[in-house]
Amino acid sequence: MTQLPDVSRAPTMTDVARVAGVSHQTVSRVLSGHPNVSAKTRAAVTQVIEQLGYRRNSAARALATRRTHTLGVIAVNTTLHGPASTLAGVQEAARERGYLTSAVTLRTATQTALAEAMHHLAGWGVEGIVAVTPQRDAVRALAALEAPCPVVTVEGGHTLDLPGVSLDQNLGARLITEHLLASGHATVWHVAGPPDWLESEARTQGWEDALREAGAEVPPLLRGDWSPLSGYQAGQQLAGRVRAPRGRGAGLTAVFVANDQMALGVLRALREAGLRTPEDVAVAGFDDIPEAEFFPPPLTTIRQDFASLGRASIGLLLDHIEGRTAESTHLVVAPELIVRASTARRSLPSGE
């Protein structure tokens, strides 16, 4: 190795090559992970890079390669657990693949808001965009836009034939409903999410399909807005039905709530009404938020693999950016049933 460069300026790739005694092209190959570099040379160059504190000039690299290695993310309603966790999963997956992310979060996804978000991201030179759009109106607005770069959706693209990735919400609801039926309940009541959310629609459909296939009664639907307060209000209605004379609340021994936050409200309402969970009414949620296992009692729920959603969406987007033919433009991630104390098997009284 030769003399170290002047420390009064930032080291360059030329400095690394000179000190390591290799060509500029060899240093470039080491930095890009090219396979045609011997282990000995790679180690020597890496040592010099660390010794000099060399950092790649991203702007120069972008000019030379016409690649910024930056991806855009548009996410809606990130105050909620699902969209926020999906955003985090997408950003982590991008980092794993060597990409930076520039994110725009929206409260509402109108066509105007989405167009402005895309224009903003295009100005930053993103190579593609992941759009976390779980509401039907947001997907329609997205589909109507002329995107400046490849776009992949998370939770929503399937309905309008946009490339996308989603969790199998319908299957998750089926798993919960079938678990409760197998635990000895004659039927399962449901507190659904808002009707304009695709996830809510799919969970409701899965619940209803599982009941019908089992020959069980489909009870009246209750709705919330994903908040604990709306779950609490629904729980008060449920408790009133349980306490009603025989007939109105007959068969109300199990409830599937469309997310864990609403399930928290349902649990409190039932508890305040003097009803025990799971002895009087079993309760299950959806999402497996970090607090779910600490609910009183610990909550049975569906775990969403947000890391897998992120990796699948970034992988699909990079296939489009780099011109590879993807096996499918619609990828589905499987959910996982997590059984806890809130749905313990029901002991039927003698004669029932």
Secondary structure as UniProt FT lines:
FT   TURN            7..8
FT   HELIX           13..20
FT   HELIX           24..32
FT   HELIX           39..52
FT   HELIX           58..65
FT   STRAND          70..76
FT   TURN            78..79
FT   HELIX           81..96
FT   TURN            97..98
FT   STRAND          100..106
FT   HELIX           111..123
FT   TURN            124..125
FT   STRAND          129..132
FT   HELIX           136..143
FT   STRAND          151..154
FT   HELIX           157..160
FT   STRAND          164..167
FT   HELIX           169..182
FT   TURN            183..184
FT   STRAND          189..192
FT   TURN            195..196
FT   HELIX           198..213
FT   TURN            214..215
FT   STRAND          222..223
FT   HELIX           228..243
FT   TURN            246..248
FT   TURN            250..251
FT   STRAND          254..257
FT   HELIX           260..272
FT   TURN            273..274
FT   TURN            277..280
FT   STRAND          282..284
FT   TURN            290..291
FT   HELIX           292..294
FT   STRAND          300..303
FT   HELIX           306..321
FT   TURN            322..323
FT   STRAND          330..333
FT   STRAND          336..338
FT   HELIX           341..343
FT   TURN            350..351
//
